[in-house]
């Protein structure tokens, strides 16, 4: 049998796909944020964050559409958007499952006090997390025990991203914690909420036949850019190291597993 990576689409061919334009635009928008901050000031941060989310969302949406078609992609989007919005709404109003926090008015538009960019952010990172879990487990994830493990690893993969995200977003003033503690001011219960949400959504979507290469590229780009952003430009060295280790470890295991015979 050949290694799993030998079945990945050709990298050069991947660069010719329609998702490459929003992918490049998203990378450029991330690079432009520190420049805009120096030249314009903090006022650009909400708009810059929203633009980055929309562009990455568009790239992942196109990646899934090319592999799954309109109907399956739309169903996945609706499930992710509805479930994550409800979890965030419940979380910000009842303190379960993330802990006691509130969104500020900075990130607009909002519905019920929850920024509408939040479900888009879940959508833009869950499929890359599925791809990581798929590579770690190999091809056959259909049996119930392996499916359950796939769901858990997917949830851990997106939660690893939050080791970057939450400290950065709190630093930018997008939400506040009632009792800052734990991981650089982020209560540990928050990560339980992320894992739970990731488990619920992944179990409902039941992703399969994933376009692995472009989704893993997205995960890897986030890993690198957020480490540089937090560690170099935003002065959050601790979260930069934490996210770098967590996401990097999963990427490393995924790469190692993909080189094994399956």
N, C-alpha and C positions, 0 to 999 in steps of 0.2 A: 504493500500500500504506500501511497505517496504522503508526504507531509501535508498538513492542512493548509499551510501557506502556499503550497504549489497550486492549490485550487483557487486562490484569490484572483480577482480580475487583474489584468495587467495594469501596472501603475500608470504607464503612459496613456493607456486607453481611458483610465479613470480621469485623467486631467482634461480629457476632451468632452466630458459629460456636462450637461446643462447646469449642474449644481456648482461648477467651478467658479462661475462669476459671483454669485452671492457669497461663496466661501472666501474668495479673494477680497471682496468688499468688506466682509466681516473682519478679516484679519487686519485690513487697512484701518478700519474704524477703531479697532482695539489699539493699534499703534498710534493713532491720531489723538487718543484721549489725553495722554500726558502733555502732548504738544498744545492741545487746546486749553488745558488747565494752566499751563505757563503763560499763554498769550491772552486768554480771555478771563480765566478765573474759575472758581468753583461753580459758577452758575451754569456751566455747560454740562455738569455731571449727570443730572437726570436725563437730559435729551440724549447725551452720548450713550448712557447705559441702555436706554430704550432702543436706540438705533442698533446697537450691538446685538441685543436680544432678537430683534426682528430679523436682522440679516442672518444670524446663525439659525434661527427658526426656519427661515426660507430655505437655507441650504439643506438642512436635515429633512424638511418637508419634500423637497425635490428628490433627494436621495431615496426616500421611502417610496415616493410616487413612481419613480423609474423601476423599482423592484416589485412593488405591490399593486400598482394601479390606483385609480381614483377611489374606488369603493373601500378597499381594505385600508388605505391610508386615511381616508376620511373617518372611518370607524375608530381607528386607533387614536386619531386626533381628538375626536369627541370624547372618548373614554378618558384620555389623559387630561383634557381640559376640564371636564366636568368633575372628575374625582379630585384632581389636585386643587381646583378652586374651592370645592366643598371642604376639603381637608384644611386648606388655609383659612377659609372663613370660620370654620368651627374652631380652629386653633387660635385665631386672633380674638374670638369672642368668648371661648370657654377655657382657654389655656391648655386644652388637650388636642393633639398629643405632643406638641412642640414645647410647651411651657408658656409662661406668661410674657407675651410680647404684643406690640401694637405697631401697625404701619403708620408712618407719618404721611402728610399730604404731598411729599416731594415727588413721588413716582406716580405719574398720571398717564392714562385715565384709571379710575377705580370704580369698582362695583361692590357695594356692601363693605367698603373700607379695605378691600383687597385690590391691589394693582392688577390690571388685566394682563400685564407683562409676565406675571408669575406663572400662570399655566403655560404660556409660551416657553418660558425658561425650563419648565419641567419637560416639555416636549422636545426641546432642542438638545437635552442631555440624556434622556432616558434611552432612546435608540442606540446612541454610542455606548451606553452602559450595557445594553443587551448584547452588543457585539463583543464587548470585553468578556462577558460571561460565557458567550458561545465559544470563543476561542479557548477559554480556560477549560471548559468541559468537553470540547470536541463536538463532533457532529450529532451524535445520538442523544438528544435531550428529551425524547418523547416518553420514556418510561417514567412513571410517577415520582420515584425517588430522585432521579436526575432532573426532572422538571422542577421539583421543589428546590433543589440545589441551584438550578439556573435562576429561579426567581429570587432567591436569597442573595446570590452573588451579584445579580443585577442591581438589587437594592443597595448593597454595600458599595458598588461601583459609583452610583450617583451620590451616595452619602459622602464618599471620599471627596467629591468635588465641593461639597458644602464646607469642608475644612478650609478651603479658600474663600468661598462665597459669603458665608455669614459674617465673619469678621470684616470683610471688605464692605458689605452693604450696610452694616452697623456704622462703620467708619464714615461712610458717605451719608449717613442720616436717613436711610430709607425705612428702617424700622428700629425699634428700641426694645430692650429687654427690661422687664420690671426689676429683676434681681440678677444683674450681670455676674456671672461666675463661671467656673469650669474651664472651658477651652477658650482662652483669650477673651473672656467676657461672655462666652456663649454657653448657656447651661447644657450639661450633658444630655438631659432629657430631649433636647432639640434633635439630636442625632437619632434617638429612638423614633421620633416622629418621622424623620426622613426615611429611615429603614422601613417603617410600617407603611408609609405612603408608597414607597417604591415597590414593596411586596404586593400591595393591593392592586396597583395599576398594572404591573407586569403579569400578575395572575389573571387579570381580566382581559388584557390584550392578547395574551398567549402568542407572543411573536415567534415567527419561524421564517425560514428562507430569507434571512437577513442579508443585505448588501454589506458584507463585513468590512472590506477595505476602506471605503469612504467614511464609514461610521467610526472606525478605529482612528482614522486620520483626524477626524473632528475631536475625538477624545484626547488624542496626543497634542493637538494644537492648543486646546484649553489647558492641558497640563503645563505646557511650556510657557504660554503667554501669561497665565495667572501667576505662576511662580515669579516671573520677571516683574510683572506689574506690582504685585504685593511686596516683593522683596526689595526692588530697586526704586520704584516710583512712589509707592504709597507708604513706605516705612513700616510695613507690617511683616517683619522678618520671621517671627514665630509662625503665623499662619502660612506664610510662604513655604517654610520648611515642612510644616505638617501636611499641607496639601500635596507638596512635591513628593514626599515619601509615600503617602497613601495612594494617590493616583498612579505614581510611578511604579510602585510595587505591583499593582494590578496589571499595568501595562507590561511590566517585565514578565510576570507569570504568564500572561496571555501570549506574549511572544515566544516564551520558552515552550509552552504547551503546543503552540502552533507548529513548532519544529519537530514535535514528536511524531512517531508513526501512529496512524489511526486506522 
